[in-house]
Amino acid sequence: MTGKVYLIGAGPGSSDLVTSRGLSLLKKADVVLYDYLISYHLLCQCRSDALLIPVGKRAGHHSLPQEEISREIVKMAEKYDIVVRLKGGDPFVFGRGGEEIQYLREHGIYFETVPGVTSAIAALSSAGIPVTHRGLARSFHVITGSTKDGGKIRNLDLYAKMEGTLIFMMSHRRIPEISAELMEYGMDPDTPCAIVSSGTYVTERRINATLRTVAGILKKEAPVPPSVFVVGGTAALDMNCDYDSLSGCRVGITGSTSFTGRMTELLKDNGARVLPLPNLSISPIGLSDGELADILSHEWLVFTSANGVSVFFDELTSHDIDIRSLAGCRFAAVGSGTENELRKHGLFADLVPNEYSVDALAAVLRDHILSECGNHPENVRVAALRSTIGSKCLYRSLTEAGIGFSDYPLYRPLMQNLTETYDEKADDGSLSLAAHLSDDKSPEYNPTLDYLVFGSSSGVHNFRPYLSKVRIAGALVAIGNVTAGEIRKIVDRDEKLNTIPVLTAEKFSASGILETLKKDWKKNRPSDE
């Protein structure tokens, strides 16, 4: 018996455009063999113990031969139960999925194909270009610009006479040749065309032209691959909504996966293009039965992050402790995100400060306890359930007031490396496994951003080595004063960064960051001229 291979289309680039079936299988996979253009954020959805093997290709760079990729898929299927071959776009739209399936059949390997959204349609749609439109195009034709023998694209004489939209994939270097031949075969030189570079990524770029002008524009503009070249009347249309509050705004978000997920959804709902950069993962420490029993004897349980809430309730479940054991406890949460995580477990916070910061939480909790207990604050016991690098202000504020305080670190925030070190061959001749994720030459990770958002001071510290790789056109944005302080320590010492403004959310929450971005973008949004 062998495992089963799932050929999954990951979509055109943005991590949230994979199908629900594809994502479900990805989260269960033992092994993932992924293409170069797969989103780092999508790979973060894999199991922490999954083997991640980069096998993919990019224009102009060395890549593994298709036969070797197919052999590696079979080798993994002979060792593991669930093997995912994760391909950009759709496996059957110039993805060589058919060749891999033929190889799997020859070796008796079970397989399933999960369709993906092809960039032939999605990248254009993201840039506001429909592939069909009433009165302009009743058909569309998807053509590869990359031939096996490197020769000319066949049938351009026929395509030049078609009335539909022409979509050329993998044609970046051949656009001048394609446009010249289409005109030679009779297509009107004034036919609209467009190049969509890095479609659906935060770095997406659209270049408008005509067949007559596109070659000259390319000499000046030099868009980077991956790109889609579209020719026809619909290429002159722009179906994007440009009046959302953050339309055209490019925002990077760094922090834990849960924080970047919440912020991404908020920002995209307001029209922003978002690059999630989750550089913190959570490593639970584990609590003993005795430690959990002691925690449950405290009058107040204090949570300074949604991660702390999630890890604590996982601990209760793993120790078979019923939620009713918390009946004697009251709960304090640092802000709305932490409060909402408590609600997911059927509990409502007894205390949340108006200002979402640990300093404010410490002061409000101290004053609340002192007002209740009068002259005997030592009779009240408070347990802080948080990360190993939690702020000391809770301890200082409560112990100086004579309140009993216990600190229980639940998890360590760990750095997720954003670059890839990958040796093509291991000693035994097999492909090496990826030690880290992604590649800083990917269109995801060489961006110019209008804003880079930080959700914690630890996130600032951990992201520091990567700040030089991200060009900031606008400002660095902090969720609160402590985080802003950590940002300023870095930018003040770096002459390349010290001219970049630092903004602090007025309300220390995800919604507070959103409002800060809206206000600043409205004031500083580039002119359309």
Buried (B, 14 or more C-beta within 10 A) or exposed (E): EBBBBBBBBBBBBBBBBBBEEBBEBBEBBBBBBBBBBBBBBBBBBBBEEBBBBBBBBBBEEEBBEBEEBBBBBBBBBEEBEBBBBBBBBBBBBBBBBEEBBEBBEEBEBEBEBBBBBBBBBBBBBBBBBBBBBEEBBEEBBBBEBBEEEEEEBEEBEEBBEBEBBBBBBBBBBBBEBBBBBBBEBEBEEEBBBBBBBBBBBBBBBBBBBBBBBBBEBBEEEEBBBBBBBBBBBBBBBEEBEEEBBBBBBBBBBBBBBBBBBBBBEBBBEBBBBBBBBBBBBBEBEEBEEEBBEBBBEBBBBBBBBBBBBBBBBEBBEEBEBEEEEBEEBBBBBBBBBBBBBBEEEEBEBBBBBEBBBBBBBBBBBBEBBBEEBEEEBEEBBBBBBBBEEBBEBBBEBBEEBBBBBBBBBBBBBEBBEBBBEBEEEEEEEEBBBBEBBBBBBBBBBBBEBBBBBBBBBBBBBBBBEBBEEBEBEBBBBBBBBBBBBBBBEBBEEEEEBEEBEBBBBEBBBBBBBBBBBBEBBEEEBEEEE
